[in-house]
Amino acid sequence: MPMAAAALFSIAPQPLPKTPLPAGRPRAWYETHNRRLKAMRLAIALLDTGVYHPSQAPDRKIRTTAERIGIHLPSDTTCRMVRTLIRYGR
């Protein structure tokens, strides 16, 4: 039985291939889309570190998490989005 379990976990998960964004949208749409993706990545990283409530995620903690995972520093708007995702993800 342990041999079967080892065989299941020997394959590393592969990231999904990226597809290009649709053309012809206004610039604000692309900015909002990228901001949401960044907020989701930060929210996931914070949840992985044990931050489960928006009150545990001040701007400083979000920005240090962004530095740690290699993302450009988020704006105040993105920090608010991160807290909103944490709030409504429960």
JOFEN-V862274 format. One record per pair of residues at least 6 apart in sequence whose ideal C-beta (glycine too) atoms are under 6 Angstrom apart, sorted by the first residue. I is the first residue (numbers start at 1). J is the second residue. D is the distance in Angstrom with one decimal. If there is no record, write none. Layout:
i->I j->J d->D
i->I j->J d->D
This chain:
i->35 j->78 d->5.6
i->38 j->78 d->5.9
i->39 j->78 d->5.4
i->39 j->81 d->3.8
i->39 j->82 d->4.9
i->39 j->85 d->5.8
i->42 j->62 d->5.9
i->42 j->66 d->6.0
i->42 j->82 d->4.8
i->43 j->82 d->5.1
i->43 j->85 d->4.1
i->43 j->86 d->5.5
i->45 j->65 d->5.2
i->45 j->69 d->5.2
i->46 j->57 d->5.7
i->46 j->65 d->5.7
i->51 j->57 d->5.1
i->54 j->83 d->4.0
i->54 j->86 d->5.2
i->54 j->87 d->4.8
i->57 j->83 d->5.5
i->59 j->79 d->4.7
i->62 j->79 d->4.9
i->62 j->82 d->5.4
i->63 j->73 d->5.3
i->66 j->73 d->5.7
i->66 j->74 d->5.6
